[in-house]
């Protein structure tokens, strides 16, 4: 479904899924797609009146069901009927304009065409109309950027049993490349941004070893997950931001290389981490990807 979507458009949908999770929604609604656009599409934000972006977010948060319970990151949140329709309309707009791909601007047109949707109502209130938005896209499309070949799905194995986990991890890596070094701490545990990336590095290093052991041994037993105390002990706050992101990125490229080559007969290798009950290797992989999504999502919420 998403073959023609640009990386920016895919990240918009990733952000929409995360927003739906935070607001306790059972579906990715049009308003969540709108929040995704606000995060990813700078030209769109620049068209909004001053303060409109914050007002849109406030309106959407106030209308969310109370109390909002965040969905587990390991649970898929499907697109609502209107959101699916918006993506189909975005595809049609892209083809009508003879564009080779579907970008954020086409997603915006798709939302505007569903006139009764929450997203369209909020956009119209801010002066964002279909005709003017389509005129912006009528200009010749920019030349496509070079593909991220190092993150591309390996040929011939995309349909493997862990293909979804690997695809999700790739998407998380692409989104994490946009993270910036700023102030602020994660609300849940008080980590700095660098400590949060350090935590991701510790988890990646540990899981890479466990995945490798599961391929070579009949079972995996480990004393436990990386401790929070390791963060201060390793002085992650003293390391350069981009360097930390690169370390985490390369560790996960290695993990992706391994995940795509786990054979069927190894998916149920029992893995016991700490005092918890053993879980099959496939579940350990899925839990790792869900944890990465959770931490990167918290970093994105810091702006």
Backbone bond lengths (Angstrom), bond angles and torsions (degrees), N, CA, C in turn:
res aa  C-N    CA-C-N  psi(-1)  N-CA   C-N-CA  omega(-1)  CA-C   N-CA-C  phi
1 X - - - 1.465 - - 1.520 111.96 -
2 X 1.330 117.56 -31.21 1.459 120.21 -171.93 1.532 112.83 -106.15
3 X 1.338 116.95 18.81 1.460 119.04 -175.90 1.531 112.29 -60.65
4 X 1.336 118.06 -35.36 1.462 121.19 -175.69 1.523 112.68 -91.34
5 X 1.331 117.41 -2.30 1.466 120.22 -179.14 1.527 110.67 -76.61
6 X 1.344 116.55 136.80 1.458 120.54 174.81 1.533 109.67 -72.06
7 X 1.317 115.84 168.07 1.468 119.80 178.53 1.528 110.59 -60.77
8 X 1.335 117.07 -38.67 1.465 120.06 179.20 1.524 110.78 -63.97
9 X 1.333 117.35 -41.20 1.461 120.82 179.39 1.530 110.49 -66.43
10 X 1.320 117.03 -39.22 1.469 120.28 178.40 1.527 110.62 -66.46
11 X 1.317 115.88 -39.11 1.469 118.31 178.23 1.532 110.34 -65.64
12 X 1.341 116.16 -34.89 1.465 119.76 176.64 1.523 110.70 -58.53
13 X 1.330 117.08 -43.46 1.464 120.90 179.46 1.519 110.51 -69.28
14 X 1.336 117.10 -35.62 1.475 120.68 175.54 1.522 109.53 -60.70
15 X 1.332 116.86 -46.36 1.456 120.86 179.16 1.531 110.45 -64.00
16 X 1.331 117.06 -38.47 1.465 120.46 179.68 1.520 110.79 -62.23
17 X 1.321 116.76 -40.98 1.462 120.57 177.71 1.525 110.12 -63.23
18 X 1.325 116.59 -40.34 1.467 119.65 -179.55 1.529 110.56 -68.10
19 X 1.324 117.13 -39.68 1.465 120.20 178.16 1.530 110.53 -63.69
20 X 1.331 116.83 -41.02 1.461 120.33 178.03 1.520 110.68 -61.27
21 X 1.344 115.77 -39.51 1.466 120.64 178.40 1.518 110.85 -63.07
22 X 1.332 116.96 -45.19 1.464 120.81 -178.59 1.528 111.97 -64.23
23 X 1.322 116.47 -34.36 1.456 120.46 -176.24 1.528 112.85 -90.58
24 X 1.346 116.59 5.20 1.450 120.48 175.65 1.512 114.61 70.81
25 X 1.321 117.24 26.66 1.459 120.84 -178.46 1.526 111.02 -87.15
26 X 1.321 116.27 144.72 1.463 121.11 176.93 1.518 111.35 -82.28
27 X 1.339 117.37 -13.69 1.457 121.84 -179.02 1.529 110.12 -135.79
28 X 1.324 115.96 155.24 1.461 121.22 170.46 1.523 106.64 -83.26
29 X 1.323 116.02 105.32 1.464 121.56 -176.36 1.527 109.99 -91.21
30 X 1.329 116.32 172.81 1.466 120.34 -179.22 1.524 111.42 -61.71
31 X 1.342 117.25 -33.42 1.457 118.91 179.30 1.530 112.08 -67.08
32 X 1.348 117.08 -29.25 1.468 120.16 176.66 1.529 110.25 -71.76
33 X 1.342 116.26 -37.57 1.467 119.30 174.34 1.526 110.50 -62.42
34 X 1.328 116.38 -37.96 1.458 120.39 177.59 1.525 110.69 -63.23
35 X 1.327 117.36 -42.28 1.471 120.27 176.76 1.521 110.58 -63.46
36 X 1.320 116.68 -35.75 1.460 119.85 175.85 1.516 112.12 -63.18
37 X 1.329 116.41 -41.21 1.464 120.40 176.87 1.522 111.50 -63.65
38 X 1.319 116.71 -39.44 1.464 120.16 178.80 1.521 110.93 -61.07
39 X 1.315 117.03 -33.51 1.466 120.57 179.30 1.531 111.88 -75.48
40 X 1.334 116.36 -39.82 1.461 119.92 -166.41 1.527 114.95 -100.57
41 X 1.332 118.03 -30.66 1.463 121.09 -169.94 1.530 111.41 -101.89
42 X 1.313 117.11 94.05 1.469 121.82 -178.83 1.529 112.50 -62.91
43 X 1.335 120.38 -45.10 1.472 119.30 178.13 1.525 112.62 -57.74
44 X 1.344 117.14 -36.85 1.463 120.12 177.81 1.523 110.51 -65.83
45 X 1.319 117.19 -44.54 1.473 119.90 179.15 1.521 111.03 -61.06
46 X 1.330 116.67 -36.41 1.464 120.21 -178.50 1.529 111.69 -67.64
47 X 1.319 117.43 -22.33 1.465 120.54 179.40 1.523 111.97 -80.39
48 X 1.311 117.74 -16.51 1.459 121.38 -177.10 1.524 111.22 -77.84
49 X 1.321 118.49 149.02 1.466 121.00 173.67 1.525 110.25 -61.84
50 X 1.314 116.45 158.61 1.466 121.13 -179.99 1.526 110.18 -58.01
51 X 1.318 115.32 131.13 1.461 120.92 177.48 1.511 114.72 81.75
52 X 1.335 117.93 -5.24 1.462 120.56 -175.84 1.520 112.09 -67.15
53 X 1.335 116.70 -37.40 1.463 119.68 -178.79 1.523 111.07 -60.37
54 X 1.326 116.35 -45.14 1.469 120.42 178.95 1.522 111.04 -65.59
55 X 1.318 116.00 -36.91 1.464 119.78 -179.66 1.526 111.22 -67.78
56 X 1.334 116.25 -38.88 1.469 120.21 177.73 1.522 110.00 -61.44
57 X 1.331 116.55 -47.83 1.463 120.32 179.65 1.534 110.63 -60.10
58 X 1.318 116.88 -42.73 1.461 120.28 -179.26 1.524 111.10 -62.18
59 X 1.338 116.65 -43.12 1.470 120.83 -179.89 1.528 110.62 -62.26
60 X 1.331 116.46 -41.94 1.464 120.40 -178.11 1.523 110.58 -68.91
61 X 1.325 116.88 -42.23 1.464 120.14 179.42 1.521 111.53 -64.76
62 X 1.324 116.81 -37.71 1.472 120.34 -179.88 1.520 112.29 -68.38
63 X 1.320 116.92 -27.76 1.463 120.29 -179.02 1.527 113.00 -88.95
64 X 1.350 116.72 -5.10 1.469 120.02 -179.88 1.518 109.98 -68.24
65 X 1.349 117.72 148.93 1.470 120.16 178.82 1.517 111.30 -58.86
66 X 1.300 116.78 142.35 1.468 122.19 -179.98 1.533 109.96 -117.53
67 X 1.363 116.69 135.91 1.450 125.27 -5.30 1.520 110.99 -78.58
68 X 1.333 116.58 139.45 1.462 120.23 -179.98 1.512 109.74 -77.47
69 X 1.317 116.24 124.73 1.456 120.89 177.39 1.517 108.46 -107.95
70 X 1.305 115.95 126.58 1.446 120.04 -177.79 1.521 110.71 -73.02
71 X 1.334 116.28 132.22 1.456 120.30 177.95 1.518 109.93 -73.46
72 X 1.327 116.27 146.75 1.464 120.33 177.50 1.515 109.49 -61.49
73 X 1.339 116.34 139.55 1.456 119.88 -176.48 1.520 112.46 -67.58
74 X 1.339 117.26 -17.99 1.462 120.77 179.16 1.526 111.79 -81.91
75 X 1.322 117.79 -7.92 1.463 122.30 -178.07 1.524 109.09 -99.59
76 X 1.325 116.02 129.00 1.454 120.11 178.67 1.528 110.15 -68.80
77 X 1.331 115.83 140.49 1.459 121.35 173.96 1.523 106.68 -112.96
78 X 1.336 118.61 114.60 1.459 120.56 -175.94 1.518 112.32 -75.57
79 X 1.317 115.38 160.15 1.461 121.83 173.38 1.523 109.50 -73.50
80 X 1.324 116.66 140.98 1.461 120.68 173.91 1.532 109.36 -71.64
81 X 1.313 116.31 168.54 1.467 120.21 179.84 1.527 111.26 -59.09
82 X 1.331 117.12 -43.06 1.474 120.29 179.44 1.518 111.63 -66.69
83 X 1.334 117.44 -37.47 1.466 120.41 179.59 1.523 110.54 -67.02
84 X 1.344 116.26 -41.07 1.466 119.24 175.89 1.524 109.95 -60.27
85 X 1.324 115.51 -43.18 1.465 119.99 179.89 1.525 110.71 -62.81
86 X 1.338 116.68 -38.49 1.468 120.89 179.14 1.527 110.73 -61.83
87 X 1.327 117.27 -40.10 1.466 120.40 179.09 1.522 111.05 -68.07
88 X 1.330 116.39 -39.23 1.470 119.56 177.22 1.529 110.37 -64.02
89 X 1.326 116.38 -43.44 1.466 120.35 178.49 1.530 111.30 -64.73
90 X 1.322 117.31 -36.24 1.465 121.06 176.60 1.524 110.41 -61.40
91 X 1.325 115.67 -41.22 1.467 120.59 177.18 1.524 110.67 -62.98
92 X 1.318 116.59 -43.69 1.462 120.45 179.89 1.526 111.53 -64.83
93 X 1.330 116.78 -39.76 1.472 120.29 178.54 1.522 110.67 -64.68
94 X 1.332 116.21 -41.35 1.461 120.16 179.07 1.532 111.04 -60.60
95 X 1.330 115.96 -44.85 1.465 119.95 180.00 1.524 111.16 -67.36
96 X 1.333 116.76 -39.56 1.465 120.10 179.75 1.525 111.45 -62.56
97 X 1.326 115.95 -33.15 1.465 120.76 179.04 1.529 112.00 -87.35
98 X 1.346 115.65 2.04 1.462 122.80 179.13 1.532 111.70 60.04
99 X 1.325 114.65 39.89 1.456 120.65 175.58 1.523 109.81 -93.79
100 X 1.298 116.52 147.83 1.468 120.95 -175.06 1.524 112.97 -82.15
101 X 1.340 117.68 -12.10 1.464 120.66 -177.36 1.527 109.92 -146.62
102 X 1.339 115.08 170.12 1.462 122.07 178.25 1.519 108.06 -105.56
103 X 1.328 117.01 118.06 1.462 121.32 -177.06 1.535 109.20 -114.05
104 X 1.330 114.98 -176.14 1.461 120.48 -177.62 1.529 111.83 -59.29
105 X 1.312 116.90 -37.69 1.459 120.18 -179.93 1.508 112.61 -61.37
106 X 1.327 116.83 -35.95 1.463 120.27 177.48 1.533 110.50 -70.30
107 X 1.339 116.65 -36.44 1.464 119.83 175.73 1.529 110.41 -61.79
108 X 1.332 115.98 -39.70 1.457 119.99 177.92 1.522 110.77 -61.45
109 X 1.333 117.35 -43.67 1.464 120.43 178.18 1.523 110.92 -62.18
110 X 1.331 116.45 -40.71 1.453 119.93 178.65 1.517 112.26 -60.18
111 X 1.322 116.91 -40.82 1.465 120.81 177.79 1.526 111.38 -66.47
112 X 1.326 116.39 -42.09 1.461 120.19 -178.26 1.528 112.48 -65.75
113 X 1.336 116.52 -28.86 1.459 119.77 -178.61 1.527 112.93 -74.08
114 X 1.340 117.15 -18.54 1.469 119.99 174.97 1.523 106.05 -92.32
115 X 1.315 116.61 81.81 1.455 123.00 -164.29 1.522 114.61 -61.96
116 X 1.328 117.22 -27.39 1.468 119.55 -177.75 1.528 112.95 -92.58
117 X 1.316 117.63 -0.38 1.465 120.47 -178.43 1.520 110.20 -72.47
118 X 1.327 115.56 157.29 1.469 120.58 178.04 1.524 110.36 -58.26
119 X 1.341 116.47 -42.61 1.458 120.23 -178.46 1.524 111.54 -61.36
120 X 1.332 117.36 -46.00 1.465 120.83 -178.32 1.526 111.13 -64.11
121 X 1.319 116.66 -40.87 1.466 119.89 179.23 1.523 110.39 -61.87
122 X 1.319 117.35 -46.41 1.465 120.73 -179.75 1.528 111.32 -64.82
123 X 1.326 116.43 -39.81 1.467 120.19 179.64 1.527 110.76 -64.93
124 X 1.313 116.92 -44.03 1.471 119.88 179.73 1.521 111.44 -63.44
125 X 1.319 116.98 -37.08 1.459 120.71 177.95 1.527 111.21 -63.66
126 X 1.325 116.12 -26.96 1.471 120.70 179.82 1.524 112.10 -92.45
127 X 1.332 116.79 5.61 1.454 119.94 177.72 1.519 114.68 83.61
128 X 1.333 117.64 14.65 1.467 121.37 178.25 1.518 107.69 -95.35
129 X 1.318 116.81 110.25 1.463 122.22 -175.59 1.524 110.21 -112.23
130 X 1.338 115.13 160.55 1.456 120.50 -177.76 1.527 112.20 -64.39
131 X 1.336 117.27 -47.86 1.464 120.84 -173.59 1.525 111.26 -61.01
132 X 1.323 116.91 -48.40 1.467 119.65 -179.04 1.527 111.17 -67.75
133 X 1.316 116.84 -35.06 1.461 119.78 179.71 1.523 110.90 -68.80
134 X 1.327 115.79 -36.69 1.471 118.59 177.92 1.524 111.01 -69.84
135 X 1.313 116.11 -33.73 1.468 119.73 178.66 1.524 110.75 -62.92
136 X 1.331 116.03 -35.98 1.474 120.01 177.97 1.518 110.31 -61.25
137 X 1.335 116.69 -39.00 1.459 120.78 -177.64 1.522 113.29 -80.61
138 X 1.318 117.08 -13.50 1.459 120.29 -176.91 1.521 112.44 -68.71
139 X 1.335 117.18 -15.65 1.466 120.41 176.09 1.521 109.21 -65.32
140 X 1.337 118.74 156.20 1.467 120.81 179.38 1.531 110.26 -55.67
141 X 1.334 118.54 133.14 1.462 120.94 -178.83 1.516 111.30 -65.95
142 X 1.331 118.00 148.22 1.464 120.74 178.61 1.516 111.40 -67.76
143 X 1.304 115.64 156.12 1.463 120.49 177.95 1.517 109.62 -62.72
144 X 1.340 118.40 139.50 1.466 120.62 -179.20 1.520 111.63 -64.66
145 X 1.307 115.46 144.86 1.458 120.09 178.00 1.515 109.71 -79.12
146 X 1.322 115.18 162.09 1.459 120.17 179.30 1.522 110.23 -64.06
147 X 1.336 117.95 139.48 1.470 120.14 -179.60 1.513 111.61 -67.40
148 X 1.339 114.58 150.35 1.459 119.93 177.01 1.526 107.85 -83.18
149 X 1.344 115.88 75.99 1.451 120.26 -171.18 1.512 112.63 -60.92
150 X 1.326 117.19 -30.56 1.457 118.53 -176.59 1.527 111.10 -70.96
151 X 1.347 116.84 -17.82 1.456 120.91 178.04 1.526 112.28 -104.84
152 X 1.333 117.24 2.52 1.455 119.91 -176.40 1.524 110.69 -68.70
153 X 1.352 115.61 148.50 1.451 119.46 177.21 1.516 109.86 -64.85
154 X 1.320 118.83 131.68 1.465 120.51 178.15 1.519 110.81 -59.14
155 X 1.314 116.16 138.46 1.461 121.09 -177.57 1.523 110.73 -64.96
156 X 1.329 115.67 136.66 1.448 120.68 172.72 1.510 115.47 86.89
157 X 1.345 119.30 -5.55 1.458 119.94 -178.08 1.520 112.11 -124.91
158 X 1.336 117.86 8.39 1.463 121.00 -175.95 1.525 113.05 -64.65
159 X 1.346 117.38 -17.35 1.454 119.99 -179.16 1.522 112.37 -98.49
160 X 1.309 118.40 13.64 1.455 122.57 -178.16 1.510 112.29 -65.84
161 X 1.343 117.30 168.75 1.464 121.15 -175.93 1.522 114.31 -63.23
162 X 1.324 117.29 -24.14 1.459 120.57 -179.83 1.533 111.42 -111.49
163 X 1.335 115.66 21.99 1.467 119.43 -177.04 1.520 111.90 -61.89
164 X 1.347 117.72 -40.07 1.467 120.01 -179.39 1.522 110.85 -64.53
165 X 1.341 117.26 -43.90 1.461 120.20 179.07 1.524 110.34 -60.84
166 X 1.325 116.31 -42.68 1.457 119.90 179.97 1.524 111.32 -66.86
167 X 1.333 116.65 -41.01 1.458 120.20 178.77 1.524 110.78 -63.64
168 X 1.339 116.85 -41.82 1.467 120.53 178.09 1.530 110.77 -62.87
169 X 1.340 116.25 -40.43 1.459 119.43 -179.94 1.524 110.68 -65.79
170 X 1.317 117.16 -39.11 1.463 120.23 175.75 1.525 111.16 -59.13
171 X 1.324 115.88 -43.89 1.460 120.07 -179.61 1.521 110.78 -63.87
172 X 1.324 116.78 -40.18 1.466 121.00 177.85 1.524 110.06 -61.97
173 X 1.323 116.96 -41.26 1.465 120.87 178.52 1.520 110.99 -62.72
174 X 1.322 116.68 -42.49 1.466 119.70 179.89 1.520 110.97 -63.13
175 X 1.332 116.10 -43.00 1.464 119.95 179.39 1.521 110.69 -66.58
176 X 1.337 117.26 -40.20 1.458 120.35 -176.81 1.527 112.00 -65.18
177 X 1.338 117.10 -24.02 1.461 119.30 178.82 1.526 111.88 -65.29
178 X 1.345 116.94 -15.34 1.457 120.86 179.53 1.534 112.67 -92.73
179 X 1.324 117.27 -3.42 1.460 120.29 -179.00 1.526 110.78 -65.05
180 X 1.325 115.95 142.63 1.459 120.69 -177.60 1.525 110.91 -117.96
181 X 1.306 114.69 154.79 1.467 120.08 177.99 1.526 108.46 -84.35
182 X 1.310 116.11 111.60 1.461 122.10 177.25 1.517 108.55 -140.70
183 X 1.329 115.56 -175.74 1.451 119.70 176.18 1.514 111.31 -80.93
184 X 1.308 115.60 -172.19 1.450 120.71 177.84 1.514 112.87 98.36
185 X 1.321 114.99 156.52 1.463 121.82 178.93 1.518 109.62 -129.59
186 X 1.319 116.15 152.45 1.445 120.63 176.06 1.524 109.63 -65.01
187 X 1.316 116.84 132.50 1.462 120.94 -175.48 1.520 112.22 -65.60
188 X 1.316 117.37 -35.61 1.451 120.41 -170.82 1.524 113.12 -70.47
189 X 1.340 117.42 -37.46 1.463 119.60 -175.40 1.524 114.24 -132.48
190 X 1.330 117.47 -1.99 1.452 119.94 176.55 1.511 115.95 79.10
191 X 1.333 118.32 9.52 1.459 120.11 178.39 1.524 110.76 -67.41
192 X 1.354 116.04 148.15 1.451 120.08 166.99 1.524 108.16 -73.73
193 X 1.323 116.23 170.34 1.468 119.22 178.07 1.527 110.81 -59.42
194 X 1.329 116.93 -43.58 1.463 120.01 -178.67 1.523 111.12 -66.73
195 X 1.317 116.88 -36.61 1.464 119.49 177.53 1.525 110.74 -66.54
196 X 1.333 116.89 -35.52 1.464 119.86 178.32 1.525 110.50 -64.74
197 X 1.335 116.72 -42.43 1.466 119.30 177.23 1.531 109.89 -68.46
198 X 1.339 116.71 -36.90 1.459 119.67 175.29 1.516 111.39 -59.83
199 X 1.327 116.76 -40.90 1.467 121.01 176.51 1.531 110.29 -60.51
200 X 1.343 116.77 -43.34 1.460 120.50 177.84 1.529 110.87 -61.71
201 X 1.331 117.20 -38.43 1.464 120.95 178.13 1.524 110.40 -63.76
202 X 1.345 116.68 -45.68 1.466 120.23 178.98 1.523 111.13 -59.45
203 X 1.334 116.08 -43.68 1.461 119.69 -179.68 1.524 111.35 -66.78
204 X 1.330 116.86 -39.58 1.466 119.98 179.20 1.528 110.49 -63.87
205 X 1.337 116.92 -44.40 1.466 120.27 -179.19 1.526 110.88 -62.87
206 X 1.341 116.81 -43.11 1.463 120.42 -179.55 1.528 111.03 -66.05
207 X 1.320 116.72 -46.88 1.462 119.50 -176.74 1.523 111.92 -68.59
208 X 1.329 117.35 -33.84 1.465 118.51 177.54 1.530 110.29 -60.14
209 X 1.322 117.08 -40.90 1.461 120.54 178.12 1.526 111.30 -67.54
210 X 1.331 116.86 -41.60 1.472 119.67 -179.64 1.518 110.67 -65.20
211 X 1.344 117.41 -40.76 1.462 119.89 178.74 1.533 109.95 -63.01
212 X 1.324 116.43 -42.51 1.467 119.60 179.69 1.525 110.87 -64.06
213 X 1.332 117.85 -42.43 1.463 121.34 179.39 1.525 111.05 -63.17
214 X 1.332 115.89 -38.15 1.466 119.31 179.95 1.524 111.66 -63.45
215 X 1.318 117.08 -28.35 1.458 120.74 178.43 1.530 112.19 -78.04
216 X 1.344 116.51 -22.56 1.461 120.39 -174.55 1.526 113.94 -110.08
217 X 1.355 117.20 -13.59 1.455 120.80 -175.07 1.531 110.33 -126.12
218 X 1.338 118.06 158.57 1.476 120.53 -179.79 1.525 113.52 -72.33
219 X 1.338 117.71 -21.04 1.453 121.64 176.97 1.523 108.99 -156.96
220 X 1.328 115.67 161.24 1.462 121.50 -179.89 1.521 108.51 -121.49
221 X 1.324 115.95 129.66 1.460 121.89 174.72 1.518 108.22 -128.82
222 X 1.328 116.77 126.76 1.467 121.68 179.61 1.518 109.04 -131.63
223 X 1.321 116.47 152.42 1.467 121.08 -176.11 1.513 112.84 -68.16
224 X 1.327 117.93 -26.05 1.457 120.44 179.80 1.514 111.58 161.61
225 X 1.329 115.05 175.61 1.462 120.74 177.49 1.524 110.04 -76.64
226 X 1.329 117.90 160.75 1.475 120.53 177.85 1.529 111.55 -54.17
227 X 1.324 115.98 137.71 1.466 121.92 -177.30 1.527 110.84 -82.80
228 X 1.335 116.09 148.05 1.463 120.26 175.32 1.521 111.90 -62.31
229 X 1.331 116.54 -28.42 1.466 120.39 -178.92 1.522 112.27 -65.42
230 X 1.320 116.88 -18.41 1.464 119.81 178.85 1.527 111.75 -65.95
231 X 1.337 116.69 -27.34 1.467 119.87 -174.56 1.521 111.69 -61.25
232 X 1.336 116.64 -52.19 1.462 120.11 179.09 1.524 110.69 -67.68
233 X 1.345 116.55 -37.71 1.461 120.54 -178.00 1.523 112.05 -61.97
234 X 1.325 116.81 -31.84 1.471 120.58 -178.70 1.532 112.57 -93.11
235 X 1.329 117.65 -0.53 1.474 122.72 174.72 1.530 111.95 54.52
236 X 1.325 115.54 47.68 1.462 119.13 -179.96 1.529 112.06 -61.44
237 X 1.331 116.97 -29.85 1.463 119.31 -178.95 1.526 113.40 -63.87
238 X 1.333 116.75 -16.63 1.466 120.22 -178.48 1.530 112.56 -92.00
239 X 1.323 117.60 -4.91 1.461 121.29 -178.04 1.530 110.84 -92.59
240 X 1.334 117.91 153.83 1.472 120.42 -179.61 1.518 111.35 -68.86
241 X 1.318 115.82 142.82 1.460 122.63 -175.93 1.521 112.21 -58.50
242 X 1.334 117.06 -52.42 1.463 119.67 -177.27 1.521 111.00 -63.43
243 X 1.337 116.25 -34.63 1.454 119.12 178.22 1.515 112.01 -63.25
244 X 1.337 116.87 -40.82 1.459 120.53 178.10 1.530 111.00 -62.92
245 X 1.333 116.63 -43.60 1.461 119.64 179.05 1.525 111.18 -63.22
246 X 1.326 116.97 -37.70 1.464 120.16 179.89 1.522 110.87 -67.28
247 X 1.330 117.26 -40.92 1.470 119.75 178.38 1.518 109.94 -60.46
248 X 1.337 116.12 -48.40 1.457 119.55 -179.50 1.529 111.21 -63.20
249 X 1.343 115.95 -40.39 1.451 119.81 179.80 1.523 112.56 -61.83
250 X 1.320 117.22 -44.55 1.462 120.12 -178.19 1.522 111.90 -70.44
251 X 1.324 117.67 -36.38 1.464 119.61 175.77 1.532 110.30 -60.46
252 X 1.323 116.69 -39.43 1.460 119.67 -179.21 1.518 112.56 -76.11
253 X 1.307 117.84 -26.60 1.458 119.19 172.59 1.529 109.94 -64.50
254 X 1.334 115.65 -38.77 1.464 119.39 175.67 1.532 110.49 -65.55
255 X 1.338 116.29 -42.61 1.462 120.25 177.95 1.528 110.41 -60.97
256 X 1.333 117.68 -42.61 1.462 120.33 177.33 1.521 111.28 -60.23
257 X 1.318 116.16 -42.18 1.463 120.85 178.25 1.525 110.26 -57.08
258 X 1.338 116.45 -40.68 1.463 120.92 -178.75 1.525 111.07 -74.18
259 X 1.349 116.60 -44.88 1.463 120.51 -176.78 1.526 111.37 -56.48
260 X 1.321 116.96 -42.67 1.450 120.15 -177.89 1.520 113.11 -68.89
261 X 1.322 116.77 -9.89 1.462 120.17 -177.46 1.521 113.16 -117.25
262 X 1.333 117.10 15.18 1.463 120.28 175.05 1.524 108.64 -77.64
263 X 1.337 118.55 118.86 1.469 119.93 -179.04 1.526 111.86 -74.87
264 X 1.324 115.28 161.89 1.458 121.40 -177.98 1.522 111.98 -55.82
265 X 1.331 116.84 -40.53 1.465 119.26 -174.50 1.520 113.43 -73.29
266 X 1.354 117.73 -2.56 1.461 120.86 178.19 1.524 112.51 -106.32
267 X 1.310 117.14 -5.04 1.465 120.14 -174.86 1.526 112.94 -66.01
268 X 1.316 116.70 -25.51 1.463 120.18 -177.54 1.521 113.53 -104.43
269 X 1.327 117.67 14.81 1.464 120.19 175.20 1.529 108.80 -58.41
270 X 1.338 119.33 125.70 1.479 120.59 -177.97 1.526 111.50 -70.97
271 X 1.324 115.15 134.77 1.472 121.18 -179.81 1.535 107.77 -126.45
272 X 1.309 116.03 116.51 1.464 120.55 179.37 1.525 108.45 -109.41
273 X 1.325 116.27 115.44 1.459 122.11 -179.45 1.520 108.14 -111.30
274 X 1.321 117.04 113.99 1.452 121.14 -177.49 1.522 111.07 70.00
275 X 1.341 116.47 -140.42 1.458 121.00 -176.21 1.529 112.20 -95.37
276 X 1.325 116.74 0.36 1.467 120.26 -179.27 1.525 110.50 -70.27
277 X 1.322 115.67 161.47 1.454 120.51 176.92 1.532 109.84 -66.98
278 X 1.323 117.66 147.74 1.470 120.32 178.56 1.526 111.56 -59.99
279 X 1.306 116.04 145.61 1.454 122.09 174.97 1.525 108.35 -127.73
280 X 1.332 118.64 153.22 1.467 119.88 179.18 1.526 111.32 -68.74
281 X 1.311 115.42 157.36 1.462 120.76 -178.56 1.521 111.35 -55.52
282 X 1.315 118.21 -40.46 1.469 120.30 -178.67 1.535 110.90 -58.67
283 X 1.352 116.83 -38.24 1.456 120.51 179.94 1.523 110.67 -71.79
284 X 1.335 116.87 -36.17 1.464 120.24 177.40 1.530 110.18 -62.00
285 X 1.332 116.79 -41.00 1.465 120.99 177.46 1.525 110.69 -63.24
286 X 1.331 116.80 -47.67 1.465 120.45 -178.27 1.526 112.11 -63.64
287 X 1.337 116.83 -38.80 1.464 120.13 178.96 1.534 110.67 -67.65
288 X 1.333 116.41 -35.55 1.470 118.90 178.29 1.525 110.25 -63.40
289 X 1.326 117.10 -47.23 1.463 120.89 -179.15 1.530 110.21 -62.62
290 X 1.340 117.50 -41.91 1.463 120.77 179.58 1.522 110.83 -63.17
291 X 1.332 117.38 -38.05 1.467 120.61 179.61 1.532 110.33 -66.89
292 X 1.328 116.73 -41.60 1.468 120.19 177.33 1.527 110.40 -60.51
293 X 1.324 116.66 -43.23 1.466 120.85 179.40 1.524 110.60 -61.19
294 X 1.330 116.27 -39.75 1.459 120.56 -178.64 1.527 111.14 -64.64
295 X 1.329 117.32 -47.99 1.468 120.89 -177.10 1.521 111.06 -67.67
296 X 1.348 116.85 -44.74 1.465 119.77 178.45 1.531 110.06 -63.19
297 X 1.328 116.94 -37.20 1.461 119.88 176.35 1.504 112.68 -61.35
298 X 1.341 116.59 -40.99 1.467 119.96 177.48 1.524 110.90 -64.17
299 X 1.333 116.64 -38.46 1.473 119.57 177.92 1.527 110.59 -65.67
300 X 1.325 116.74 -39.07 1.457 119.54 178.03 1.516 112.20 -63.58
301 X 1.332 115.94 -34.01 1.468 119.62 179.54 1.524 112.37 -66.63
302 X 1.324 116.77 -20.24 1.472 119.95 176.86 1.520 111.40 -76.14
303 X 1.340 117.09 -12.93 1.455 120.61 179.28 1.509 112.97 90.88
